Every structure is written in C-alpha cells, then in structure tokens.
C-alpha cells in the first residue's frame, strides 16, 4: 500500500496536488489534534472528505515533546483516546504516538501507552525511528518487562529515508526495525516532498484493518 501523511489539513487543493504529482494515496496520516505551528488537527468534515475519496486515515497523536515516565505516558494515551473518540474514530483503529528522533524516550512511557490503550478498544501505534535516537532501546526494554507491548503495538518506522517518490516509484517495503519483536507495518521512506507539503509512505497490507 502507498500513502502519504501531512501536518496540513487535507483540502481539495492538497488532495489534487498529491494525486496529480505523486499518485492516488491508499491511506493518509493525519494528526488528531492541533499543535500550534506544527500541525492542523483533524475535523469530522476533513475525515468525511478523505474517506469520501476512498482513502483510509492513519490517526497520529503528537501533543507531547518527550516520551518519558509511566504517568506521562498514561496521560498522553488518555488524551489520544479522548481525541479519537471525539472524532468518532471507530474501535480497532491504531492511534500512532509521534515519537521524533530527538525525543527522550524510556520503556515506562511505552508500557504506559500500551497499558492505557489495551482496554480502550483502540490499538496502540508508535511512529518512531528504530535506528537513530532512544526509541529502539526503550522499546525492546519495554518488551522485556511486558510481552503485551510486542503483541499489541503497531510501529510506523521513519527510517531509512530514501527520499519522496511517486506511488509508481515507491521502494520495496524494507523499513528499519527494532532488534526485538515488532510489528513494523508502515514505513515513512520520504519526508518533505518538493511539490506538495507531504511525506511518502509504504505499508504492509496487514495494517489495513487498523486504519480508519
């Protein structure tokens, strides 16, 4: 599956730009809440617009700047779940925590994200770099402490970055993965496309049932 993600709201103009310059996306990653100067938050009108074109949505939560401490992980997960419910995103959808390369990350935050999602009806997802930064070590440590982390989590790998392409020229699905058990089912292989404000992704079809 080929798809894109954007911090900007999906309008007719942006959708047309992507379709004409890169191809028709099968899924679109979008943020569930507005973070000033970073991302436009999804609305129900935008969800209707995207889904009305036969495109699935990969919801992302990014209202945090570091992923440390169990209590903070719990709060972040509760907030993500709140926004998913507010937007009427159905159960069984994965909500991806946006963990950037430079973030501090510890295993307690990761366990809290998974623990809090477990009874919610949603699936815990994490967008992260399994090669650069603190995520890989923290994630594998979390699995040692709780096997459910490996069972439940869907990972959206942000590495390697080979550059944005059209759908027709997308690379074979070969994301970097943590060196422990992991369901790495989406790969953001290209960032900051030249012609439209998007990133480009390929995904394993297994993730399809966990997108909205």
C-alpha positions as CSV (number, residue, x, y, z in Angstrom):
1,X,0.0,0.0,0.0
2,X,1.2,3.5,-0.8
3,X,0.2,6.5,1.2
4,X,1.1,9.9,2.5
5,X,1.0,11.9,5.7
6,X,0.7,15.7,6.2
7,X,0.7,18.2,9.0
8,X,-1.6,20.3,6.9
9,X,-5.4,19.8,6.6
10,X,-6.4,17.8,3.6
11,X,-8.2,20.2,1.2
12,X,-9.3,19.8,-2.3
13,X,-6.2,21.7,-3.4
14,X,-3.8,19.5,-1.4
15,X,-5.5,16.3,-2.5
16,X,-5.4,17.3,-6.1
17,X,-1.7,18.2,-5.8
18,X,-0.9,14.7,-4.4
19,X,-3.0,12.9,-6.9
20,X,-1.5,14.8,-9.9
21,X,2.1,14.9,-8.8
22,X,2.6,11.7,-6.9
23,X,-0.4,9.3,-7.4
24,X,-3.5,8.3,-5.6
25,X,-2.9,7.5,-1.9
26,X,-4.4,4.5,-0.3
27,X,-4.0,6.0,3.2
28,X,-3.3,9.4,4.7
29,X,-1.6,10.0,8.0
30,X,-3.2,12.9,9.9
31,X,-3.0,14.4,13.4
32,X,-5.9,14.2,15.8
33,X,-5.2,17.5,17.5
34,X,-3.9,20.9,16.6
35,X,-0.4,21.8,17.8
36,X,0.3,25.5,17.1
37,X,2.9,26.0,14.4
38,X,3.2,22.2,14.0
39,X,0.0,20.5,12.8
40,X,-3.6,21.1,11.9
41,X,-5.9,18.9,13.9
42,X,-8.4,16.6,12.1
43,X,-12.0,17.5,12.0
44,X,-15.1,15.4,11.2
45,X,-15.5,17.4,8.0
46,X,-12.0,16.5,6.9
47,X,-12.5,12.9,7.8
48,X,-15.6,12.8,5.6
49,X,-13.6,14.5,2.8
50,X,-10.7,11.9,2.9
51,X,-12.8,8.8,3.4
52,X,-15.3,10.0,0.7
53,X,-12.5,9.6,-1.8
54,X,-11.9,6.0,-0.7
55,X,-8.7,6.8,1.3
56,X,-8.1,5.4,4.7
57,X,-6.8,7.5,7.6
58,X,-3.9,6.7,9.9
59,X,-4.5,8.9,13.0
60,X,-1.4,10.4,14.8
61,X,-1.2,12.0,18.3
62,X,1.6,14.5,18.6
63,X,0.8,16.8,21.6
64,X,3.9,15.8,23.6
65,X,7.6,16.6,23.3
66,X,9.2,13.7,25.2
67,X,8.2,10.1,25.9
68,X,9.4,9.5,29.4
69,X,7.8,8.4,32.7
70,X,4.9,6.0,33.1
71,X,2.5,8.7,34.4
72,X,3.2,10.9,31.4
73,X,2.7,8.0,29.0
74,X,-0.7,7.3,30.6
75,X,-1.8,11.0,30.2
76,X,-0.6,11.1,26.6
77,X,-2.6,7.9,25.8
78,X,-5.7,9.1,27.6
79,X,-5.6,12.4,25.6
80,X,-5.1,10.5,22.3
81,X,-8.0,8.2,23.1
82,X,-10.2,11.3,24.0
83,X,-9.4,12.9,20.6
84,X,-10.1,9.7,18.7
85,X,-13.5,9.3,20.4
86,X,-14.3,13.0,19.9
87,X,-13.7,12.5,16.2
88,X,-15.8,9.3,16.2
89,X,-12.8,7.2,15.0
90,X,-14.0,3.6,15.4
91,X,-12.6,0.9,17.7
92,X,-9.8,-1.3,16.5
93,X,-8.1,1.7,14.8
94,X,-4.4,2.2,15.6
95,X,-3.6,5.6,17.0
96,X,0.1,6.4,16.5
97,X,2.2,8.3,19.0
98,X,4.5,10.6,17.2
99,X,8.0,10.0,18.6
100,X,10.6,12.1,16.8
101,X,14.3,11.2,16.5
102,X,15.4,13.7,19.1
103,X,12.8,12.9,21.8
104,X,13.9,11.4,25.1
105,X,12.2,8.0,25.4
106,X,12.0,5.4,28.2
107,X,10.5,2.0,28.5
108,X,8.0,3.1,31.2
109,X,6.3,5.6,28.8
110,X,6.0,3.0,26.1
111,X,4.5,0.5,28.6
112,X,2.0,3.1,29.8
113,X,0.9,3.9,26.2
114,X,0.2,0.3,25.6
115,X,-1.4,-0.4,29.0
116,X,-3.8,2.6,28.7
117,X,-4.8,1.7,25.1
118,X,-5.4,-2.0,25.9
119,X,-8.9,-1.6,27.5
120,X,-9.9,1.4,25.2
121,X,-10.9,-0.6,22.1
122,X,-8.1,1.1,20.0
123,X,-4.7,-0.3,19.1
124,X,-1.5,1.4,20.3
125,X,0.7,2.6,17.5
126,X,4.0,4.3,17.5
127,X,5.7,6.4,14.8
128,X,9.4,6.2,15.6
129,X,12.9,5.7,14.3
130,X,14.3,2.2,15.1
131,X,17.8,3.3,14.2
132,X,18.5,6.8,15.4
133,X,17.6,8.1,18.8
134,X,16.4,6.5,22.1
135,X,13.3,4.6,20.8
136,X,14.8,1.2,19.9
137,X,16.5,0.5,23.2
138,X,13.4,1.8,25.2
139,X,11.0,-0.3,23.1
140,X,13.0,-3.5,23.5
141,X,13.4,-2.9,27.2
142,X,9.6,-2.4,27.5
143,X,9.0,-5.8,25.8
144,X,11.3,-7.5,28.4
145,X,9.1,-6.0,31.1
146,X,5.8,-6.7,29.4
147,X,5.2,-9.1,26.4
148,X,2.0,-7.3,25.6
149,X,4.0,-4.4,24.2
150,X,5.2,-6.6,21.3
151,X,1.8,-8.2,20.8
152,X,-0.3,-5.0,20.7
153,X,1.9,-2.3,19.2
154,X,1.9,-1.4,15.5
155,X,5.1,0.5,14.5
156,X,5.4,3.1,11.8
157,X,9.1,3.2,11.0
158,X,10.6,6.6,10.0
159,X,13.9,5.1,8.7
160,X,15.7,4.8,6.4
161,X,14.8,7.9,4.4
162,X,15.5,7.3,0.8
163,X,13.6,10.4,-0.4
164,X,10.0,11.1,-1.6
165,X,8.7,9.4,-4.8
166,X,5.5,8.9,-6.7
167,X,3.4,5.9,-5.9
168,X,4.8,4.2,-9.1
169,X,8.4,4.6,-8.0
170,X,7.9,3.7,-4.3
171,X,10.6,1.4,-2.9
172,X,10.0,-2.2,-1.8
173,X,8.9,-2.4,1.8
174,X,12.2,-2.5,3.7
175,X,11.9,-0.3,6.8
176,X,14.5,-0.5,9.6
177,X,13.1,-2.4,12.6
178,X,14.0,-2.7,16.3
179,X,16.2,-5.7,17.1
180,X,13.5,-7.3,19.1
181,X,9.9,-8.5,18.3
182,X,8.0,-5.8,16.5
183,X,5.0,-5.4,14.1
184,X,6.6,-2.8,11.8
185,X,3.8,-2.3,9.2
186,X,4.2,1.3,7.9
187,X,7.4,2.9,6.6
188,X,7.8,6.6,6.0
189,X,10.6,6.5,3.5
190,X,10.4,10.1,2.2
191,X,10.0,13.4,4.0
192,X,9.1,16.9,2.9
193,X,8.1,16.4,-0.8
194,X,9.1,19.2,-3.1
195,X,5.7,19.6,-4.9
196,X,3.2,19.2,-2.1
197,X,3.5,19.5,1.7
198,X,3.5,15.8,2.4
199,X,5.7,12.8,3.4
200,X,5.5,9.5,1.5
201,X,5.0,6.0,2.9
202,X,4.6,2.4,2.0
203,X,2.8,-0.1,4.2
204,X,2.3,-3.8,4.7
205,X,-1.3,-4.7,3.9
206,X,-1.6,-6.2,7.4
207,X,-2.1,-2.6,8.7
208,X,-5.1,-2.0,6.5
209,X,-7.6,-3.3,9.1
210,X,-6.2,-1.0,11.7
211,X,-6.6,2.2,9.6
212,X,-9.9,4.1,9.5
